[in-house]
Amino acid sequence: MNSVTFTKFRRNASRVLDSVERGESVRILRHGKAIARIVPDDSREDKPAWKRPGLRLVKTGTSLSEAVLAERRASR
């Protein structure tokens, strides 16, 4: 586990987070005492969210447009 002072973390946050993304844990020190630990997220996906397929809504029976039209006719 790497340790870095709070000041160095502020100046190099991007680099520190890059190392966390690679799987390293980082301890943040303030006045020589540990105040935080940054660890990699366990629930990371292989693909970024924007590359994963989206959710698909599925309704059995009539199509959604037919259901909306039927509802409109019924409310007249």
C-alpha positions, 0 to 999 in steps of 0.5 A, a space after each residue: 500500500 502506497 502512502 501519500 501526504 494530503 498535499 501531494 494527493 491534492 496536487 497529483 489526484 489524477 495520478 493517485 486515482 490512476 494507480 488506484 484504478 490499476 488495483 493499488 491501495 493508497 493511504 492519505 496522510 495528514 501531519 504524519 497520521 493516516 486520515 483516509 484509505 483509497 481502495 479499488 472498487 470491487 464492483 468494477 465492470 470490464 467495460 465502461 457503462 457507456 459501452 455496456 448494452 442498455 436496458 430493454 423494456 419488454 411487455 408481453 401481449 400488445 405493443 406499447 403504442 397499441 396499449 396507449 391508443 386503447 387507453 386513449 379510446 377508452 377515456 373518451 
